[in-house]
Amino acid sequence: MEKQDGEAATMNLRDLRYALAVAEHRHFGRAAELCHISQPTLSTQLRKLEDELGVVLFERTNKSVVPTAAGEALLAHARAAVEAADAMLALAHASRDPLRGQLRLGIIPTLAPYLLPLIFGPLRDALPELVVEPWEDVTAALLDRLRSHDLDAALLATETEAPDLETETLFSEPFLAALPPDHALAHQPRIREEDLAPDVLVLADGHCLRDQALAACGQNGPRSGALRAASLATLMNMVAAGYGTTLIPGLAAGVARDAGITLRPLTQNTGRDIRLVSRTTFPRRAALTAISHLIRSRLTPFAESAAKGDV
């Protein structure tokens, strides 16, 4: 039964599946039934596999079928080989149908908590075979993961001009002045961006909203000793507590109002554009087109209201 040195085995995945079925059920008859072949055929194929490997995989008696020590070790490799082959077939099938399988979508932290609840249910309904897996991180990290193929696309709020990336603008999101209810500006129907500068709070470095808020208020940097929050939720809680003012994106308006914050539109209608960014070489364009269309359809009423100052 031993193979000569240098002689390659010609085993196939079908026979590996037969061996794994026998190992799982410890019974040739049940294994043959589950594999939809006759018991003699199963026995013949396993003998052939053992001959090719030069190793006895199973100790057989009239009452039991038990893997040998060598069989246990080899069957672990067989299981890994079959799982890898199944994963390869699944990936190939997903590639043939771009609206099926996994799609890894990056999204910035100041957008994710407010946009995802609006689009995930409709995405599942419209594209039931597409599994969108969100990954939340700041812009620079998302771009790194996009270029290293750890992400398929990302939802960003900054312009990204690079020859290896393709950008599509999905919707415009206004900024709103967020004020404590007793703030001196709270009675005004609209707020000038620069009037927020004296006590404006911003996010920490790395968040695009930080730079956008400072630019809107005519600031080069945050005031000395001012809070640099790690999340928009922290920023809103500090405003609600009377610690200062800030700018928030329009989709967060509901959460801000629930926290007791007074919101006012801005005189210059400052805002940001939300963009879908992907590699120019990404092959599943149809999936990105479908996601873009759904986000636009869900956010168009919001964008129209925002343009009127009705966020």
Buried (B, 14 or more C-beta within 10 A) or exposed (E): EEEEEEEEEEBEEEBBBBBBBBBEBEBBEBBBBBBEBEBEEBBEBBEBBBEBBEBBBBEBEEEEBEBBEEBEEBBEEBBEBBEEEEEEEEEEEBEEEBBBBEBBBBBBBBBBBBBBEBBEEEBEEBBEEBBBEBBBBBBEBBBEBBEEEEBBBBBBBBEBEEEEBBBEEBBBBBBBBBBBEEBEBBEBEEBBBBBBBEBBBBBBEBBBBBBBBBEBBEBEEBBEEBBBBEBBBBBBBBBBEEBBBBBBBBBBBEBBEEBEBBBBBBBEBBBBBBBBBBBEEBEBEEBBBBBBEBBBEBBEEBBEEBEEBEB
